Amino acid sequence: MEMSADELAGVTGGSLRYINTGMDSKAQIRSAPSTAAGRQDTLTNGTPVDTISERNLVYDEVSGRHFVQISYEKNGVTKYGWIASSLVGLRR
């Protein structure tokens, strides 16, 4: 379930998780829950993020991955995007 910008503005909390790529690489943050969606950002291994939709993971049939919507801080700005759920410790 994707949330609108107005809905996201009202989110308080979420679950704090850390990006774990399993190596010293960057995780790709997508604009939508699909590998076909544009990459809007990258975050380094160990970056803290808040999972917004971890009870409603979105399955991407093209990649065979589940995605979770996240919020994160970068350069003092709160941003929102989608990440493969396995990169924040959520398995399906």
N, C-alpha and C positions, 0 to 999 in steps of 0.2 A: 504494500500500500504506500504509494508515494504521497508525501505531504506538501501542501502548497507553502509558499513563502510566509503567508500570514499564519498558517498553522505552526510552522517551524518557529516563528518568533515567540509563540506561546509555550514552547517546550522548556520545561525546567527539569533538569536531571537527565536521566538516561543511565546507562551503565558505563563506568569508566573502564576502558580496555586499552591495551597497548598493541600497536602494530608489531607483528612478528612475521617477518618474511623468511625466517630460518637462515638468513645469511645477511651479509652487509649490502643489501640492495634496497631499492625504493619500491614502495607500494603505489600503484596507480589508483587515483581517485577519479571516478567517473561521474558524468553529469546525469546518468540514469543507470538503472540496474542491469547493465548488459556490457559485454566486452565490445559490442558494436557502437556503444555510446562514446562520445568524445571524451578524451582524457582532459580533465580540468585542472589537475594538480598531481604532484607526487609527494609522498611523505616518507621519511626515513624510518628504518627499523627502530622500534622503541618509542615512537611518537605516541603520546596519549590522545585518545579520541573518545567521544561519547557516542554510544550506539543508540539510535533513536528508534529503530524498528526491529529490534532483535527478536521480538515475538512474531513478526511477520516478514520473514526472509522472502526475498523474491528470487525465483529460479529463472536462470537464463538458459534456455534450451540450446542456444548456439555453442556456448562454452561448457555447459554442464555444471555450472557453478551457481551457488546461492550468493545473493548480495544483501547487504545490510546498509541502511541509511545512517550516516554519521554526521556529527558536528565536530569541529576542531578549530583550534586557534592557530593563526599563522600571521606573523607580523602585526600582532595586536588586533586582528580582525577575526571574528567568528565566521567560519565558512561551513557549508553543507555539501555533502556529496554522497557517493555510493562506493563501497569497497567490497571485494570478495569476502564473504563471512569467515572463511578459513583463516584469513590474515589477521583476524582479531579474536581467534580462539573459539569461534562458533562453527560447529560442524553440523551438517545435515545428512 
